[in-house]
């Protein structure tokens, strides 16, 4: 990971994609379970808040190794949680 700035941009981009996909589902399928799509949007916003907070407050500020591990774990969590939200969007149509 190159910088915290890029991590924050990645967080914003991925959460924005989840929200836009959920909104697209709602617009294309207005009668097919919009409440579940709104729930995904709420979870995405909550994820954004938590991830951004974690990005601003790394563990062990004095130890570069701990900071690197913190951001690596944060990035891995971001990818896993985003993947989970996209899977939930995919299952809405079923």
C-alpha positions in Angstrom: 0.0 0.0 0.0 1.4 3.3 -1.0 -0.2 5.8 1.3 -3.0 6.4 3.7 -4.4 9.0 1.3 -4.8 6.3 -1.4 -6.3 3.9 1.1 -9.0 6.5 2.0 -9.7 7.0 -1.7 -10.1 3.2 -2.1 -12.5 3.1 0.8 -14.6 5.9 -0.7 -14.5 4.4 -4.1 -15.5 0.9 -3.1 -18.3 2.1 -0.8 -19.6 4.4 -3.5 -19.7 1.4 -6.0 -21.7 -0.7 -3.5 -24.1 2.2 -2.9 -24.5 2.9 -6.7 -25.1 -0.8 -7.4 -27.7 -0.9 -4.7 -29.5 2.2 -6.0 -29.4 0.8 -9.5 -31.1 -2.4 -8.3 -33.8 -0.3 -6.6 -34.4 1.7 -9.8 -34.5 -1.3 -12.1 -36.5 -3.5 -9.7 -38.8 -1.2 -7.7 -41.2 -3.9 -6.6 -38.6 -6.5 -5.7 -37.5 -6.1 -2.2 -36.1 -2.5 -2.0 -35.8 -2.8 1.8 -33.0 -5.3 1.5 -31.2 -3.0 -0.9 -31.6 -0.1 1.5 -30.2 -2.3 4.2 -27.1 -2.9 2.1 -26.7 0.8 1.6 -26.9 1.3 5.4 -24.3 -1.4 6.0 -22.0 0.2 3.4 -22.2 3.6 5.1 -21.5 2.0 8.4 -18.6 0.2 6.9 -17.3 3.5 5.4 -17.4 5.2 8.8 -15.6 2.3 10.6 -12.9 1.9 7.9 -12.3 5.7 7.7 -12.0 5.8 11.5 -9.5 2.9 11.5 -7.5 4.6 8.7 -7.2 7.8 10.8 -6.1 6.0 14.0 -3.5 3.3 13.4 -2.2 1.0 16.2 1.3 1.6 17.5 2.1 4.9 16.0 5.7 4.7 17.2 6.4 1.3 15.6 6.4 1.4 11.8 6.0 -2.4 11.6 2.8 -2.3 13.6 1.5 0.6 11.5 2.2 -1.4 8.3 0.4 -4.5 9.8 -2.5 -2.3 10.8 -3.0 -0.9 7.3 -2.5 -4.2 5.7 -5.2 -5.7 7.9 -7.5 -2.7 7.2 -7.1 -3.1 3.5 -7.8 -6.9 3.7 -10.9 -6.2 5.8 -12.0 -3.6 3.3 -11.8 -6.1 0.4 -13.6 -8.9 2.3 -16.4 -6.7 3.5 -16.9 -5.1 0.1 -17.0 -8.5 -1.6 -19.6 -9.6 1.0 -21.8 -6.6 0.2 -21.5 -7.2 -3.5 -22.5 -10.8 -3.0 -25.6 -9.6 -1.1 -26.5 -7.3 -4.0 -26.2 -10.3 -6.4 -28.5 -12.4 -4.3 -31.3 -9.8 -4.2 -32.6 -10.8 -7.6 -33.0 -14.5 -6.6 
